[in-house]
Amino acid sequence: MSNTDSFIDEVTEELRREKAMSYLRRYGWIAVLAVVLVVGGTAWNEWRKASDRASAEAFGDSVLAALEHDAGSDRLRALGQIDTTGAQGGMLQLLSAGEAMAEDRSAALAALHAAAEDTSLPEAYRQLAALKRVIAGGADIPRDERTQILAALSQPGQPMRPIALEQTALLELEQGNRDTAIEILTDLLAQSGVTENLRRRATQLVVALGGEVQN
């Protein structure tokens, strides 16, 4: 290769680098902005998911705590004090309706059933509605249906499991299965995370049925 050819190649390469740098200076901000948007969008999405999850968990804990009260008027008052956002407001209204059975029992049960079957609602809210319907409806709901609902809610890992187990024990008592009810309640008392009110009710029921409570 001649010196002239070598010189031309060097000049051509330098021009290419200059052109590339020119494009980078002119349009490089687009690439930087794209990276920022992707990273920022991912961070925002994760934050939103975490925030939504924390909000749902806090709402569920507040509702469960409200349902722990023995008197219906206390449960209704506690439900009315819970702060809500979005779909939580509708769910809270349905649960409050369940506490106001004396005014319109059929309508309240129908509303709870509709919420439990509404796939647009978060799963935790649907479970709350299903559990409340079983508790409020009692014998007005066919026994087989109550058994099926409670069996699903009392599976390990389900958030409503402790209260669902209590209701399952009461359902067994309704059928005259005393020993089975004691066994379920004893298993409930052996679990961690059971609230004091629920533990007290389960203990009293075991003792009343002639069972023994292990310390």
Phi and psi in degrees as GROMACS dihedral restraints (atoms count N, CA, C in turn):
[ dihedral_restraints ]
;  ai    aj    ak    al  type     phi  dphi    fc
    3     4     5     6     1   -76.6    20    10
    4     5     6     7     1   162.7    20    10
    6     7     8     9     1   -61.2    20    10
    7     8     9    10     1   -33.2    20    10
    9    10    11    12     1   -65.6    20    10
   10    11    12    13     1   -44.8    20    10
   12    13    14    15     1   -63.1    20    10
   13    14    15    16     1   -41.7    20    10
   15    16    17    18     1   -62.9    20    10
   16    17    18    19     1   -42.9    20    10
   18    19    20    21     1   -62.4    20    10
   19    20    21    22     1   -43.2    20    10
   21    22    23    24     1   -63.0    20    10
   22    23    24    25     1   -41.3    20    10
   24    25    26    27     1   -63.1    20    10
   25    26    27    28     1   -41.1    20    10
   27    28    29    30     1   -64.8    20    10
   28    29    30    31     1   -42.9    20    10
   30    31    32    33     1   -63.4    20    10
   31    32    33    34     1   -43.4    20    10
   33    34    35    36     1   -60.9    20    10
   34    35    36    37     1   -43.5    20    10
   36    37    38    39     1   -64.9    20    10
   37    38    39    40     1   -39.6    20    10
   39    40    41    42     1   -65.5    20    10
   40    41    42    43     1   -38.9    20    10
   42    43    44    45     1   -64.3    20    10
   43    44    45    46     1   -38.4    20    10
   45    46    47    48     1   -63.9    20    10
   46    47    48    49     1   -42.2    20    10
   48    49    50    51     1   -64.8    20    10
   49    50    51    52     1   -42.4    20    10
   51    52    53    54     1   -61.0    20    10
   52    53    54    55     1   -41.0    20    10
   54    55    56    57     1   -66.2    20    10
   55    56    57    58     1   -41.4    20    10
   57    58    59    60     1   -63.9    20    10
   58    59    60    61     1   -43.4    20    10
   60    61    62    63     1   -64.6    20    10
   61    62    63    64     1   -35.8    20    10
   63    64    65    66     1   -63.3    20    10
   64    65    66    67     1   -44.9    20    10
   66    67    68    69     1   -62.6    20    10
   67    68    69    70     1   -39.8    20    10
   69    70    71    72     1   -64.9    20    10
   70    71    72    73     1   -43.1    20    10
   72    73    74    75     1   -65.2    20    10
   73    74    75    76     1   -35.0    20    10
   75    76    77    78     1   -80.1    20    10
   76    77    78    79     1   -41.4    20    10
   78    79    80    81     1  -117.9    20    10
   79    80    81    82     1     2.1    20    10
   81    82    83    84     1   -61.6    20    10
   82    83    84    85     1   -30.1    20    10
   84    85    86    87     1   -61.0    20    10
   85    86    87    88     1   -26.8    20    10
   87    88    89    90     1   -65.5    20    10
   88    89    90    91     1   -44.7    20    10
   90    91    92    93     1   -63.4    20    10
   91    92    93    94     1   -42.3    20    10
   93    94    95    96     1   -62.4    20    10
   94    95    96    97     1   -43.4    20    10
   96    97    98    99     1   -63.4    20    10
   97    98    99   100     1   -39.6    20    10
   99   100   101   102     1   -61.8    20    10
  100   101   102   103     1   -43.5    20    10
  102   103   104   105     1   -63.0    20    10
  103   104   105   106     1   -44.3    20    10
  105   106   107   108     1   -61.0    20    10
  106   107   108   109     1   -43.2    20    10
  108   109   110   111     1   -64.4    20    10
  109   110   111   112     1   -42.2    20    10
  111   112   113   114     1   -64.3    20    10
  112   113   114   115     1   -49.3    20    10
  114   115   116   117     1   -64.4    20    10
  115   116   117   118     1   -46.4    20    10
  117   118   119   120     1   -63.2    20    10
  118   119   120   121     1   -40.9    20    10
  120   121   122   123     1   -63.9    20    10
  121   122   123   124     1   -40.9    20    10
  123   124   125   126     1   -64.1    20    10
  124   125   126   127     1   -44.5    20    10
  126   127   128   129     1   -62.9    20    10
  127   128   129   130     1   -43.0    20    10
  129   130   131   132     1   -63.1    20    10
  130   131   132   133     1   -42.0    20    10
  132   133   134   135     1   -63.4    20    10
  133   134   135   136     1   -42.5    20    10
  135   136   137   138     1   -66.7    20    10
  136   137   138   139     1   -40.5    20    10
  138   139   140   141     1   -63.4    20    10
  139   140   141   142     1   -41.9    20    10
  141   142   143   144     1   -64.4    20    10
  142   143   144   145     1   -42.1    20    10
  144   145   146   147     1   -61.9    20    10
  145   146   147   148     1   -44.5    20    10
  147   148   149   150     1   -64.4    20    10
  148   149   150   151     1   -40.3    20    10
  150   151   152   153     1   -65.5    20    10
  151   152   153   154     1   -44.4    20    10
  153   154   155   156     1   -62.7    20    10
  154   155   156   157     1   -42.0    20    10
  156   157   158   159     1   -64.5    20    10
  157   158   159   160     1   -43.3    20    10
  159   160   161   162     1   -64.6    20    10
  160   161   162   163     1   -39.7    20    10
  162   163   164   165     1   -64.6    20    10
  163   164   165   166     1   -43.1    20    10
  165   166   167   168     1   -65.0    20    10
  166   167   168   169     1   -41.0    20    10
  168   169   170   171     1   -66.1    20    10
  169   170   171   172     1   -42.1    20    10
  171   172   173   174     1   -64.5    20    10
  172   173   174   175     1   -40.5    20    10
  174   175   176   177     1   -63.3    20    10
  175   176   177   178     1   -46.5    20    10
  177   178   179   180     1   -60.5    20    10
  178   179   180   181     1   -42.5    20    10
  180   181   182   183     1   -63.2    20    10
  181   182   183   184     1   -40.0    20    10
  183   184   185   186     1   -66.2    20    10
  184   185   186   187     1   -40.7    20    10
  186   187   188   189     1   -66.2    20    10
  187   188   189   190     1   -45.4    20    10
  189   190   191   192     1   -61.0    20    10
  190   191   192   193     1   -39.9    20    10
  192   193   194   195     1   -64.4    20    10
  193   194   195   196     1   -38.7    20    10
  195   196   197   198     1   -65.8    20    10
  196   197   198   199     1   -38.6    20    10
  198   199   200   201     1   -72.6    20    10
  199   200   201   202     1   -12.3    20    10
  201   202   203   204     1   -74.4    20    10
  202   203   204   205     1   -19.1    20    10
  204   205   206   207     1   -64.0    20    10
  205   206   207   208     1   142.8    20    10
  207   208   209   210     1   -73.8    20    10
  208   209   210   211     1   -42.1    20    10
  210   211   212   213     1   -86.7    20    10
  211   212   213   214     1   138.9    20    10
  213   214   215   216     1   -59.8    20    10
  214   215   216   217     1   -37.5    20    10
  216   217   218   219     1   -65.8    20    10
  217   218   219   220     1   -36.0    20    10
  219   220   221   222     1   -69.3    20    10
  220   221   222   223     1   -39.0    20    10
  222   223   224   225     1   -63.5    20    10
  223   224   225   226     1   -43.8    20    10
  225   226   227   228     1   -63.8    20    10
  226   227   228   229     1   -41.2    20    10
  228   229   230   231     1   -65.5    20    10
  229   230   231   232     1   -42.2    20    10
  231   232   233   234     1   -66.2    20    10
  232   233   234   235     1   -38.3    20    10
  234   235   236   237     1   -63.8    20    10
  235   236   237   238     1   -36.9    20    10
  237   238   239   240     1   -69.5    20    10
  238   239   240   241     1   -15.4    20    10
  240   241   242   243     1   -95.4    20    10
  241   242   243   244     1     0.2    20    10
  243   244   245   246     1   -83.7    20    10
  244   245   246   247     1   131.6    20    10
  246   247   248   249     1   -78.1    20    10
  247   248   249   250     1   137.9    20    10
  249   250   251   252     1  -131.6    20    10
  250   251   252   253     1   160.0    20    10
  252   253   254   255     1  -140.1    20    10
  253   254   255   256     1   142.4    20    10
  255   256   257   258     1    58.1    20    10
  256   257   258   259     1  -129.5    20    10
  258   259   260   261     1   -64.9    20    10
  259   260   261   262     1   -17.7    20    10
  261   262   263   264     1   -62.0    20    10
  262   263   264   265     1   -34.7    20    10
  264   265   266   267     1   -62.0    20    10
  265   266   267   268     1   -44.8    20    10
  267   268   269   270     1   -64.4    20    10
  268   269   270   271     1   -41.5    20    10
  270   271   272   273     1   -63.8    20    10
  271   272   273   274     1   -41.2    20    10
  273   274   275   276     1   -64.3    20    10
  274   275   276   277     1   -37.5    20    10
  276   277   278   279     1   -62.3    20    10
  277   278   279   280     1   -40.0    20    10
  279   280   281   282     1   -66.4    20    10
  280   281   282   283     1   -42.1    20    10
  282   283   284   285     1   -66.0    20    10
  283   284   285   286     1   -39.1    20    10
  285   286   287   288     1   -64.6    20    10
  286   287   288   289     1   -36.8    20    10
  288   289   290   291     1   -62.5    20    10
  289   290   291   292     1   -36.0    20    10
  291   292   293   294     1   -63.4    20    10
  292   293   294   295     1   -29.5    20    10
  294   295   296   297     1   -79.7    20    10
  295   296   297   298     1   -18.9    20    10
  297   298   299   300     1   -99.3    20    10
  298   299   300   301     1    42.0    20    10
  300   301   302   303     1   -60.4    20    10
  301   302   303   304     1   -31.1    20    10
  303   304   305   306     1   -61.9    20    10
  304   305   306   307     1   -28.2    20    10
  306   307   308   309     1   -78.3    20    10
  307   308   309   310     1   -45.7    20    10
  309   310   311   312     1  -156.6    20    10
  310   311   312   313     1    85.8    20    10
  312   313   314   315     1   -61.7    20    10
  313   314   315   316     1   -46.9    20    10
  315   316   317   318     1   -63.0    20    10
  316   317   318   319     1   -44.0    20    10
  318   319   320   321     1   -65.4    20    10
  319   320   321   322     1   -40.1    20    10
  321   322   323   324     1   -64.8    20    10
  322   323   324   325     1   -44.1    20    10
  324   325   326   327     1   -65.7    20    10
  325   326   327   328     1   -38.3    20    10
  327   328   329   330     1   -65.4    20    10
  328   329   330   331     1   -39.3    20    10
  330   331   332   333     1   -66.1    20    10
  331   332   333   334     1   -41.2    20    10
  333   334   335   336     1   -65.9    20    10
  334   335   336   337     1   -39.7    20    10
  336   337   338   339     1   -64.4    20    10
  337   338   339   340     1   -42.5    20    10
  339   340   341   342     1   -62.2    20    10
  340   341   342   343     1   -40.7    20    10
  342   343   344   345     1   -66.4    20    10
  343   344   345   346     1   -39.8    20    10
  345   346   347   348     1   -64.9    20    10
  346   347   348   349     1   -27.0    20    10
  348   349   350   351     1   -97.6    20    10
  349   350   351   352     1    -3.1    20    10
  351   352   353   354     1   -81.2    20    10
  352   353   354   355     1   103.3    20    10
  354   355   356   357     1   -69.9    20    10
  355   356   357   358     1   -10.5    20    10
  357   358   359   360     1   -79.0    20    10
  358   359   360   361     1   -15.1    20    10
  360   361   362   363     1   -85.7    20    10
  361   362   363   364     1   151.4    20    10
  363   364   365   366     1   -58.5    20    10
  364   365   366   367     1   147.8    20    10
  366   367   368   369     1   -57.1    20    10
  367   368   369   370     1   -39.1    20    10
  369   370   371   372     1   -61.8    20    10
  370   371   372   373     1   -37.7    20    10
  372   373   374   375     1   -70.6    20    10
  373   374   375   376     1   -37.6    20    10
  375   376   377   378     1   -63.8    20    10
  376   377   378   379     1   -39.4    20    10
  378   379   380   381     1   -66.7    20    10
  379   380   381   382     1   -39.4    20    10
  381   382   383   384     1   -60.2    20    10
  382   383   384   385     1   -44.1    20    10
  384   385   386   387     1   -64.6    20    10
  385   386   387   388     1   -42.1    20    10
  387   388   389   390     1   -63.2    20    10
  388   389   390   391     1   -43.9    20    10
  390   391   392   393     1   -65.8    20    10
  391   392   393   394     1   -43.1    20    10
  393   394   395   396     1   -63.9    20    10
  394   395   396   397     1   -37.0    20    10
  396   397   398   399     1   -63.7    20    10
  397   398   399   400     1   -41.3    20    10
  399   400   401   402     1   -64.4    20    10
  400   401   402   403     1   -44.2    20    10
  402   403   404   405     1   -65.7    20    10
  403   404   405   406     1   -46.6    20    10
  405   406   407   408     1   -76.3    20    10
  406   407   408   409     1   -34.7    20    10
  408   409   410   411     1   -77.4    20    10
  409   410   411   412     1   -34.5    20    10
  411   412   413   414     1    53.8    20    10
  412   413   414   415     1  -133.9    20    10
  414   415   416   417     1   -66.9    20    10
  415   416   417   418     1   -11.3    20    10
  417   418   419   420     1   -69.4    20    10
  418   419   420   421     1   -18.0    20    10
  420   421   422   423     1  -101.7    20    10
  421   422   423   424     1   131.3    20    10
  423   424   425   426     1   -50.5    20    10
  424   425   426   427     1   141.1    20    10
  426   427   428   429     1   -59.2    20    10
  427   428   429   430     1   -42.4    20    10
  429   430   431   432     1   -61.2    20    10
  430   431   432   433     1   -38.2    20    10
  432   433   434   435     1   -68.0    20    10
  433   434   435   436     1   -41.6    20    10
  435   436   437   438     1   -63.1    20    10
  436   437   438   439     1   -41.1    20    10
  438   439   440   441     1   -60.9    20    10
  439   440   441   442     1   -43.3    20    10
  441   442   443   444     1   -65.2    20    10
  442   443   444   445     1   -43.5    20    10
  444   445   446   447     1   -64.1    20    10
  445   446   447   448     1   -47.2    20    10
  447   448   449   450     1   -67.8    20    10
  448   449   450   451     1   -32.8    20    10
  450   451   452   453     1   -62.5    20    10
  451   452   453   454     1   -39.6    20    10
  453   454   455   456     1   -70.9    20    10
  454   455   456   457     1   -40.4    20    10
  456   457   458   459     1   -74.0    20    10
  457   458   459   460     1   -22.9    20    10
  459   460   461   462     1   -96.8    20    10
  460   461   462   463     1    10.6    20    10
  462   463   464   465     1   -67.5    20    10
  463   464   465   466     1   147.0    20    10
  465   466   467   468     1   -54.7    20    10
  466   467   468   469     1   134.6    20    10
  468   469   470   471     1    93.9    20    10
  469   470   471   472     1   -12.7    20    10
  471   472   473   474     1   -77.8    20    10
  472   473   474   475     1   137.8    20    10
  474   475   476   477     1   -65.4    20    10
  475   476   477   478     1   -25.9    20    10
  477   478   479   480     1   -94.8    20    10
  478   479   480   481     1    10.1    20    10
  480   481   482   483     1   -55.8    20    10
  481   482   483   484     1   -48.0    20    10
  483   484   485   486     1   -56.5    20    10
  484   485   486   487     1   -50.4    20    10
  486   487   488   489     1   -68.4    20    10
  487   488   489   490     1   -35.8    20    10
  489   490   491   492     1   -63.1    20    10
  490   491   492   493     1   -37.6    20    10
  492   493   494   495     1   -65.4    20    10
  493   494   495   496     1   -40.6    20    10
  495   496   497   498     1   -59.8    20    10
  496   497   498   499     1   -45.6    20    10
  498   499   500   501     1   -66.7    20    10
  499   500   501   502     1   -33.8    20    10
  501   502   503   504     1   -64.6    20    10
  502   503   504   505     1   -40.8    20    10
  504   505   506   507     1   -62.6    20    10
  505   506   507   508     1   -41.7    20    10
  507   508   509   510     1   -65.1    20    10
  508   509   510   511     1   -35.6    20    10
  510   511   512   513     1   -67.2    20    10
  511   512   513   514     1   -37.1    20    10
  513   514   515   516     1   -66.1    20    10
  514   515   516   517     1   -38.9    20    10
  516   517   518   519     1   -62.8    20    10
  517   518   519   520     1   -38.9    20    10
  519   520   521   522     1   -59.1    20    10
  520   521   522   523     1   -30.3    20    10
  522   523   524   525     1   -94.1    20    10
  523   524   525   526     1     4.3    20    10
  525   526   527   528     1    84.3    20    10
  526   527   528   529     1    12.2    20    10
  528   529   530   531     1   -93.2    20    10
  529   530   531   532     1    75.0    20    10
  531   532   533   534     1   -62.4    20    10
  532   533   534   535     1   -49.4    20    10
  534   535   536   537     1   -61.9    20    10
  535   536   537   538     1   -39.4    20    10
  537   538   539   540     1   -64.7    20    10
  538   539   540   541     1   -39.8    20    10
  540   541   542   543     1   -63.0    20    10
  541   542   543   544     1   -43.0    20    10
  543   544   545   546     1   -62.8    20    10
  544   545   546   547     1   -41.1    20    10
  546   547   548   549     1   -62.2    20    10
  547   548   549   550     1   -42.2    20    10
  549   550   551   552     1   -65.8    20    10
  550   551   552   553     1   -43.9    20    10
  552   553   554   555     1   -67.0    20    10
  553   554   555   556     1   -37.6    20    10
  555   556   557   558     1   -64.2    20    10
  556   557   558   559     1   -40.6    20    10
  558   559   560   561     1   -64.0    20    10
  559   560   561   562     1   -38.6    20    10
  561   562   563   564     1   -62.5    20    10
  562   563   564   565     1   -44.0    20    10
  564   565   566   567     1   -68.6    20    10
  565   566   567   568     1   -21.6    20    10
  567   568   569   570     1   -82.3    20    10
  568   569   570   571     1    -8.5    20    10
  570   571   572   573     1   -88.4    20    10
  571   572   573   574     1   154.6    20    10
  573   574   575   576     1   -89.1    20    10
  574   575   576   577     1   159.5    20    10
  576   577   578   579     1    82.5    20    10
  577   578   579   580     1     7.9    20    10
  579   580   581   582     1   -82.9    20    10
  580   581   582   583     1   130.6    20    10
  582   583   584   585     1   -67.3    20    10
  583   584   585   586     1   159.3    20    10
  585   586   587   588     1   -62.5    20    10
  586   587   588   589     1   -42.2    20    10
  588   589   590   591     1   -61.7    20    10
  589   590   591   592     1   -45.1    20    10
  591   592   593   594     1   -66.8    20    10
  592   593   594   595     1   -40.9    20    10
  594   595   596   597     1   -62.3    20    10
  595   596   597   598     1   -39.2    20    10
  597   598   599   600     1   -65.7    20    10
  598   599   600   601     1   -44.9    20    10
  600   601   602   603     1   -63.3    20    10
  601   602   603   604     1   -43.7    20    10
  603   604   605   606     1   -63.7    20    10
  604   605   606   607     1   -41.7    20    10
  606   607   608   609     1   -62.3    20    10
  607   608   609   610     1   -46.9    20    10
  609   610   611   612     1   -61.2    20    10
  610   611   612   613     1   -38.9    20    10
  612   613   614   615     1   -69.9    20    10
  613   614   615   616     1   -40.7    20    10
  615   616   617   618     1   -61.0    20    10
  616   617   618   619     1   -45.4    20    10
  618   619   620   621     1   -63.9    20    10
  619   620   621   622     1   -43.0    20    10
  621   622   623   624     1   -62.8    20    10
  622   623   624   625     1   -30.1    20    10
  624   625   626   627     1   -86.4    20    10
  625   626   627   628     1     0.4    20    10
  627   628   629   630     1    89.1    20    10
  628   629   630   631     1    12.4    20    10
  630   631   632   633     1   -88.6    20    10
  631   632   633   634     1   174.0    20    10
  633   634   635   636     1  -112.5    20    10
  634   635   636   637     1   136.7    20    10
  636   637   638   639     1  -101.9    20    10
  637   638   639   640     1   123.8    20    10
  639   640   641   642     1   -83.5    20    10
  640   641   642   643     1   136.2    20    10
